[in-house]
Amino acid sequence: MTFDIGYDKQPIKFLKNQSKEVSRRILDKIDETLKNNPVPKDAKYIIGEHGVYRIRIGDYRALYRINYQENKIIVFIIDKRERVY
C-alpha cells in the first residue's frame, strides 16, 4: 500500500529557504522512507502529541501525521533539531 505525502505551509516555506541540495536531500529521504511504510523502524512517536511521528534527516527533523483512511501522510513541520520540538 502506498501513501500520498502532503505538506503544510511551514515545510514548503522552510524548503524554499534552503539550498537546492538540502531541499532535495530532505524530500528524497521523506519520499523513500514514508511512501511505502508510514512508520519505518527509525521513526519515533512523539509523546504528548496525538498521532505524531518524526523522522530524522541528518540535522533536520520532519514531524508528520498519518491518515490511514485516505492513505495520506501530512508533513507539518520540517526544521533543525533544536527548533522543531
N, CA, C and O atoms as CSV, one atom per row, in Angstrom:
chain,resi,resn,atom,element,x,y,z
A,1,MET,N,N,0.853,-1.165,0.000
A,1,MET,CA,C,0.000,0.000,0.000
A,1,MET,C,C,0.906,1.237,0.000
A,1,MET,O,O,1.792,1.364,0.844
A,2,THR,N,N,0.679,2.129,-0.936
A,2,THR,CA,C,1.466,3.360,-0.979
A,2,THR,C,C,0.660,4.518,-0.418
A,2,THR,O,O,-0.565,4.561,-0.531
A,3,PHE,N,N,1.361,5.436,0.178
A,3,PHE,CA,C,0.752,6.606,0.800
A,3,PHE,C,C,1.109,7.847,0.000
A,3,PHE,O,O,2.229,7.981,-0.492
A,4,ASP,N,N,0.147,8.755,-0.124
A,4,ASP,CA,C,0.410,10.063,-0.711
A,4,ASP,C,C,0.991,10.947,0.383
A,4,ASP,O,O,0.554,10.889,1.533
A,5,ILE,N,N,1.968,11.760,0.029
A,5,ILE,CA,C,2.611,12.629,1.004
A,5,ILE,C,C,2.249,14.069,0.679
A,5,ILE,O,O,2.486,14.552,-0.428
A,6,GLY,N,N,1.666,14.751,1.671
A,6,GLY,CA,C,1.299,16.153,1.523
A,6,GLY,C,C,2.087,17.003,2.508
A,6,GLY,O,O,2.582,16.507,3.520
A,7,TYR,N,N,2.195,18.290,2.197
A,7,TYR,CA,C,2.972,19.204,3.028
A,7,TYR,C,C,2.124,20.410,3.410
A,7,TYR,O,O,1.413,20.965,2.572
A,8,ASP,N,N,2.202,20.817,4.685
A,8,ASP,CA,C,1.557,22.047,5.140
A,8,ASP,C,C,2.400,23.248,4.701
A,8,ASP,O,O,3.404,23.089,4.007
A,9,LYS,N,N,1.989,24.429,5.106
A,9,LYS,CA,C,2.679,25.659,4.706
A,9,LYS,C,C,4.090,25.760,5.266
A,9,LYS,O,O,5.005,26.155,4.545
A,10,GLN,N,N,4.289,25.414,6.532
A,10,GLN,CA,C,5.604,25.570,7.162
A,10,GLN,C,C,6.692,24.772,6.445
A,10,GLN,O,O,7.750,25.338,6.171
A,11,PRO,N,N,6.492,23.484,6.122
A,11,PRO,CA,C,7.552,22.747,5.427
A,11,PRO,C,C,7.866,23.325,4.041
A,11,PRO,O,O,9.026,23.357,3.633
A,12,ILE,N,N,6.851,23.773,3.329
A,12,ILE,CA,C,7.075,24.350,1.997
A,12,ILE,C,C,7.918,25.614,2.115
A,12,ILE,O,O,8.868,25.808,1.356
A,13,LYS,N,N,7.568,26.470,3.065
A,13,LYS,CA,C,8.321,27.707,3.282
A,13,LYS,C,C,9.757,27.392,3.710
A,13,LYS,O,O,10.700,28.016,3.223
A,14,PHE,N,N,9.923,26.438,4.608
A,14,PHE,CA,C,11.250,26.064,5.078
A,14,PHE,C,C,12.113,25.556,3.928
A,14,PHE,O,O,13.273,25.950,3.804
A,15,LEU,N,N,11.556,24.683,3.082
A,15,LEU,CA,C,12.330,24.106,1.985
A,15,LEU,C,C,12.711,25.153,0.939
A,15,LEU,O,O,13.779,25.064,0.335
A,16,LYS,N,N,11.844,26.144,0.722
A,16,LYS,CA,C,12.158,27.214,-0.227
A,16,LYS,C,C,13.336,28.056,0.250
A,16,LYS,O,O,14.079,28.594,-0.571
A,17,ASN,N,N,13.519,28.179,1.565
A,17,ASN,CA,C,14.601,28.985,2.118
A,17,ASN,C,C,15.921,28.225,2.235
A,17,ASN,O,O,16.932,28.815,2.616
A,18,GLN,N,N,15.934,26.950,1.922
A,18,GLN,CA,C,17.155,26.146,1.986
A,18,GLN,C,C,17.792,26.057,0.599
A,18,GLN,O,O,17.167,26.395,-0.406
A,19,SER,N,N,19.022,25.604,0.562
A,19,SER,CA,C,19.678,25.389,-0.729
A,19,SER,C,C,18.983,24.234,-1.455
A,19,SER,O,O,18.315,23.408,-0.831
A,20,LYS,N,N,19.146,24.188,-2.762
A,20,LYS,CA,C,18.500,23.124,-3.541
A,20,LYS,C,C,19.004,21.748,-3.120
A,20,LYS,O,O,18.247,20.777,-3.115
A,21,GLU,N,N,20.271,21.673,-2.769
A,21,GLU,CA,C,20.851,20.399,-2.358
A,21,GLU,C,C,20.208,19.887,-1.067
A,21,GLU,O,O,19.850,18.713,-0.970
A,22,VAL,N,N,20.064,20.765,-0.086
A,22,VAL,CA,C,19.468,20.387,1.199
A,22,VAL,C,C,17.995,20.033,1.001
A,22,VAL,O,O,17.525,19.027,1.533
A,23,SER,N,N,17.268,20.845,0.247
A,23,SER,CA,C,15.847,20.583,-0.007
A,23,SER,C,C,15.649,19.249,-0.708
A,23,SER,O,O,14.762,18.480,-0.337
A,24,ARG,N,N,16.462,18.966,-1.714
A,24,ARG,CA,C,16.347,17.713,-2.464
A,24,ARG,C,C,16.644,16.526,-1.557
A,24,ARG,O,O,15.959,15.506,-1.625
A,25,ARG,N,N,17.663,16.653,-0.709
A,25,ARG,CA,C,18.014,15.558,0.204
A,25,ARG,C,C,16.873,15.262,1.171
A,25,ARG,O,O,16.550,14.100,1.416
A,26,ILE,N,N,16.262,16.314,1.721
A,26,ILE,CA,C,15.153,16.144,2.664
A,26,ILE,C,C,13.956,15.502,1.972
A,26,ILE,O,O,13.374,14.548,2.487
A,27,LEU,N,N,13.588,16.029,0.796
A,27,LEU,CA,C,12.433,15.487,0.079
A,27,LEU,C,C,12.659,14.047,-0.368
A,27,LEU,O,O,11.747,13.225,-0.286
A,28,ASP,N,N,13.851,13.738,-0.836
A,28,ASP,CA,C,14.160,12.362,-1.248
A,28,ASP,C,C,14.056,11.403,-0.070
A,28,ASP,O,O,13.508,10.309,-0.205
A,29,LYS,N,N,14.576,11.805,1.080
A,29,LYS,CA,C,14.522,10.953,2.272
A,29,LYS,C,C,13.075,10.720,2.713
A,29,LYS,O,O,12.698,9.599,3.056
A,30,ILE,N,N,12.271,11.782,2.701
A,30,ILE,CA,C,10.864,11.635,3.084
A,30,ILE,C,C,10.148,10.700,2.114
A,30,ILE,O,O,9.418,9.806,2.539
A,31,ASP,N,N,10.353,10.901,0.818
A,31,ASP,CA,C,9.685,10.057,-0.171
A,31,ASP,C,C,10.103,8.597,-0.072
A,31,ASP,O,O,9.249,7.711,-0.063
A,32,GLU,N,N,11.396,8.336,0.002
A,32,GLU,CA,C,11.842,6.945,0.024
A,32,GLU,C,C,11.514,6.247,1.342
A,32,GLU,O,O,11.323,5.031,1.369
A,33,THR,N,N,11.447,7.009,2.430
A,33,THR,CA,C,11.195,6.410,3.741
A,33,THR,C,C,9.712,6.176,3.989
A,33,THR,O,O,9.332,5.117,4.489
A,34,LEU,N,N,8.869,7.145,3.649
A,34,LEU,CA,C,7.467,7.087,4.070
A,34,LEU,C,C,6.481,6.603,3.009
A,34,LEU,O,O,5.366,6.220,3.360
A,35,LYS,N,N,6.839,6.604,1.752
A,35,LYS,CA,C,5.878,6.285,0.692
A,35,LYS,C,C,5.250,4.900,0.873
A,35,LYS,O,O,4.036,4.752,0.725
A,36,ASN,N,N,6.045,3.903,1.185
A,36,ASN,CA,C,5.534,2.537,1.325
A,36,ASN,C,C,5.388,2.072,2.765
A,36,ASN,O,O,4.700,1.087,3.033
A,37,ASN,N,N,6.033,2.775,3.693
A,37,ASN,CA,C,5.987,2.377,5.096
A,37,ASN,C,C,5.848,3.628,5.955
A,37,ASN,O,O,6.845,4.304,6.206
A,38,PRO,N,N,4.641,3.957,6.413
A,38,PRO,CA,C,4.444,5.208,7.137
A,38,PRO,C,C,5.113,5.260,8.512
A,38,PRO,O,O,5.329,6.347,9.050
A,39,VAL,N,N,5.442,4.110,9.083
A,39,VAL,CA,C,6.129,4.090,10.374
A,39,VAL,C,C,7.366,3.190,10.244
A,39,VAL,O,O,7.349,2.044,10.693
A,40,PRO,N,N,8.432,3.708,9.632
A,40,PRO,CA,C,9.648,2.894,9.499
A,40,PRO,C,C,10.301,2.669,10.849
A,40,PRO,O,O,9.929,3.296,11.841
A,41,LYS,N,N,11.266,1.781,10.882
A,41,LYS,CA,C,11.889,1.414,12.164
A,41,LYS,C,C,12.603,2.572,12.839
A,41,LYS,O,O,12.758,2.563,14.060
A,42,ASP,N,N,13.045,3.578,12.072
A,42,ASP,CA,C,13.736,4.712,12.694
A,42,ASP,C,C,12.796,5.870,13.037
A,42,ASP,O,O,13.255,6.905,13.520
A,43,ALA,N,N,11.494,5.718,12.797
A,43,ALA,CA,C,10.525,6.754,13.170
A,43,ALA,C,C,10.251,6.678,14.669
A,43,ALA,O,O,10.244,5.596,15.256
A,44,LYS,N,N,10.031,7.814,15.264
A,44,LYS,CA,C,9.732,7.876,16.700
A,44,LYS,C,C,8.361,8.499,16.902
A,44,LYS,O,O,7.997,9.459,16.223
A,45,TYR,N,N,7.603,7.945,17.844
A,45,TYR,CA,C,6.309,8.502,18.225
A,45,TYR,C,C,6.561,9.648,19.195
A,45,TYR,O,O,7.319,9.495,20.152
A,46,ILE,N,N,5.933,10.788,18.956
A,46,ILE,CA,C,6.105,11.943,19.826
A,46,ILE,C,C,5.085,11.847,20.960
A,46,ILE,O,O,3.879,11.952,20.734
A,47,ILE,N,N,5.576,11.650,22.167
A,47,ILE,CA,C,4.712,11.511,23.336
A,47,ILE,C,C,4.101,12.864,23.670
A,47,ILE,O,O,4.786,13.887,23.661
A,48,GLY,N,N,2.814,12.859,23.962
A,48,GLY,CA,C,2.106,14.089,24.296
A,48,GLY,C,C,1.386,14.693,23.102
A,48,GLY,O,O,0.572,15.602,23.263
A,49,GLU,N,N,1.673,14.202,21.923
A,49,GLU,CA,C,1.003,14.659,20.708
A,49,GLU,C,C,0.244,13.469,20.146
A,49,GLU,O,O,0.791,12.370,20.063
A,50,HIS,N,N,-0.992,13.670,19.764
A,50,HIS,CA,C,-1.831,12.576,19.286
A,50,HIS,C,C,-1.476,12.208,17.840
A,50,HIS,O,O,-1.708,12.993,16.920
A,51,GLY,N,N,-0.922,11.029,17.652
A,51,GLY,CA,C,-0.653,10.504,16.317
A,51,GLY,C,C,0.454,11.196,15.559
A,51,GLY,O,O,0.424,11.223,14.328
A,52,VAL,N,N,1.433,11.758,16.248
A,52,VAL,CA,C,2.524,12.475,15.590
A,52,VAL,C,C,3.792,11.630,15.650
A,52,VAL,O,O,4.162,11.110,16.703
A,53,TYR,N,N,4.444,11.504,14.503
A,53,TYR,CA,C,5.706,10.782,14.393
A,53,TYR,C,C,6.762,11.723,13.851
A,53,TYR,O,O,6.446,12.761,13.270
A,54,ARG,N,N,8.033,11.350,14.049
A,54,ARG,CA,C,9.114,12.131,13.485
A,54,ARG,C,C,10.134,11.204,12.860
A,54,ARG,O,O,10.352,10.082,13.317
A,55,ILE,N,N,10.757,11.705,11.796
A,55,ILE,CA,C,11.882,11.002,11.217
A,55,ILE,C,C,13.074,11.947,11.217
A,55,ILE,O,O,12.925,13.167,11.145
A,56,ARG,N,N,14.232,11.366,11.299
A,56,ARG,CA,C,15.477,12.123,11.336
A,56,ARG,C,C,16.073,12.156,9.940
A,56,ARG,O,O,16.147,11.133,9.259
A,57,ILE,N,N,16.501,13.353,9.519
A,57,ILE,CA,C,17.156,13.533,8.225
A,57,ILE,C,C,18.418,14.353,8.497
A,57,ILE,O,O,18.425,15.567,8.296
A,58,GLY,N,N,19.462,13.705,8.944
A,58,GLY,CA,C,20.684,14.412,9.322
A,58,GLY,C,C,20.422,15.313,10.517
A,58,GLY,O,O,19.978,14.843,11.565
A,59,ASP,N,N,20.694,16.615,10.368
A,59,ASP,CA,C,20.453,17.583,11.433
A,59,ASP,C,C,19.011,18.058,11.469
A,59,ASP,O,O,18.645,18.842,12.344
A,60,TYR,N,N,18.192,17.602,10.543
A,60,TYR,CA,C,16.809,18.066,10.419
A,60,TYR,C,C,15.844,17.003,10.923
A,60,TYR,O,O,16.167,15.816,10.968
A,61,ARG,N,N,14.657,17.454,11.300
A,61,ARG,CA,C,13.590,16.549,11.730
A,61,ARG,C,C,12.321,16.894,10.967
A,61,ARG,O,O,12.040,18.065,10.707
A,62,ALA,N,N,11.561,15.873,10.610
A,62,ALA,CA,C,10.273,16.065,9.960
A,62,ALA,C,C,9.209,15.435,10.852
A,62,ALA,O,O,9.295,14.255,11.191
A,63,LEU,N,N,8.204,16.227,11.230
A,63,LEU,CA,C,7.078,15.727,12.019
A,63,LEU,C,C,5.894,15.529,11.095
A,63,LEU,O,O,5.624,16.364,10.231
A,64,TYR,N,N,5.179,14.411,11.279
A,64,TYR,CA,C,4.068,14.105,10.373
A,64,TYR,C,C,2.975,13.331,11.074
A,64,TYR,O,O,3.184,12.729,12.127
A,65,ARG,N,N,1.804,13.363,10.464
A,65,ARG,CA,C,0.646,12.579,10.920
A,65,ARG,C,C,0.227,11.643,9.795
A,65,ARG,O,O,0.455,11.925,8.619
A,66,ILE,N,N,-0.380,10.540,10.165
A,66,ILE,CA,C,-0.806,9.539,9.196
A,66,ILE,C,C,-2.325,9.446,9.201
A,66,ILE,O,O,-2.943,9.334,10.259
A,67,ASN,N,N,-2.925,9.493,8.011
A,67,ASN,CA,C,-4.356,9.278,7.851
A,67,ASN,C,C,-4.513,7.955,7.097
A,67,ASN,O,O,-4.359,7.905,5.876
A,68,TYR,N,N,-4.820,6.886,7.835
A,68,TYR,CA,C,-4.904,5.561,7.235
A,68,TYR,C,C,-6.138,5.407,6.348
A,68,TYR,O,O,-6.105,4.641,5.385
A,69,GLN,N,N,-7.226,6.118,6.653
A,69,GLN,CA,C,-8.434,6.004,5.842
A,69,GLN,C,C,-8.217,6.520,4.422
A,69,GLN,O,O,-8.756,5.958,3.468
A,70,GLU,N,N,-7.432,7.587,4.279
A,70,GLU,CA,C,-7.187,8.185,2.963
A,70,GLU,C,C,-5.818,7.812,2.401
A,70,GLU,O,O,-5.443,8.284,1.328
A,71,ASN,N,N,-5.065,6.969,3.115
A,71,ASN,CA,C,-3.698,6.617,2.719
A,71,ASN,C,C,-2.864,7.859,2.447
A,71,ASN,O,O,-2.243,7.994,1.392
A,72,LYS,N,N,-2.862,8.761,3.418
A,72,LYS,CA,C,-2.175,10.035,3.247
A,72,LYS,C,C,-1.315,10.343,4.460
A,72,LYS,O,O,-1.693,10.063,5.598
A,73,ILE,N,N,-0.157,10.921,4.196
A,73,ILE,CA,C,0.751,11.387,5.235
A,73,ILE,C,C,0.868,12.892,5.086
A,73,ILE,O,O,1.120,13.389,3.989
A,74,ILE,N,N,0.688,13.622,6.180
A,74,ILE,CA,C,0.813,15.075,6.167
A,74,ILE,C,C,2.051,15.464,6.973
A,74,ILE,O,O,2.106,15.248,8.183
A,75,VAL,N,N,3.038,16.035,6.293
A,75,VAL,CA,C,4.228,16.558,6.955
A,75,VAL,C,C,3.895,17.987,7.342
A,75,VAL,O,O,3.608,18.814,6.477
A,76,PHE,N,N,3.931,18.292,8.654
A,76,PHE,CA,C,3.515,19.619,9.081
A,76,PHE,C,C,4.644,20.462,9.659
A,76,PHE,O,O,4.469,21.666,9.844
A,77,ILE,N,N,5.799,19.864,9.948
A,77,ILE,CA,C,6.960,20.638,10.397
A,77,ILE,C,C,8.236,19.974,9.867
A,77,ILE,O,O,8.418,18.762,9.977
A,78,ILE,N,N,9.106,20.798,9.295
A,78,ILE,CA,C,10.475,20.393,8.991
A,78,ILE,C,C,11.358,21.522,9.497
A,78,ILE,O,O,11.142,22.686,9.162
A,79,ASP,N,N,12.350,21.177,10.302
A,79,ASP,CA,C,13.249,22.212,10.816
A,79,ASP,C,C,14.465,21.538,11.435
A,79,ASP,O,O,14.542,20.311,11.500
A,80,LYS,N,N,15.403,22.343,11.884
A,80,LYS,CA,C,16.568,21.831,12.596
A,80,LYS,C,C,16.111,21.216,13.921
A,80,LYS,O,O,15.073,21.595,14.464
A,81,ARG,N,N,16.877,20.288,14.423
A,81,ARG,CA,C,16.513,19.559,15.627
A,81,ARG,C,C,16.209,20.473,16.793
A,81,ARG,O,O,15.211,20.272,17.484
A,82,GLU,N,N,17.048,21.480,17.034
A,82,GLU,CA,C,16.871,22.326,18.220
A,82,GLU,C,C,15.641,23.213,18.136
A,82,GLU,O,O,15.189,23.722,19.161
A,83,ARG,N,N,15.087,23.413,16.951
A,83,ARG,CA,C,13.914,24.287,16.817
A,83,ARG,C,C,12.605,23.529,16.596
A,83,ARG,O,O,11.533,24.133,16.651
A,84,VAL,N,N,12.669,22.255,16.355
A,84,VAL,CA,C,11.461,21.528,15.977
A,84,VAL,C,C,10.582,21.140,17.164
A,84,VAL,O,O,9.369,21.003,17.008
A,85,TYR,N,N,11.164,20.964,18.331
A,85,TYR,CA,C,10.396,20.488,19.484
A,85,TYR,C,C,9.905,21.617,20.332
A,85,TYR,O,O,9.241,21.387,21.343
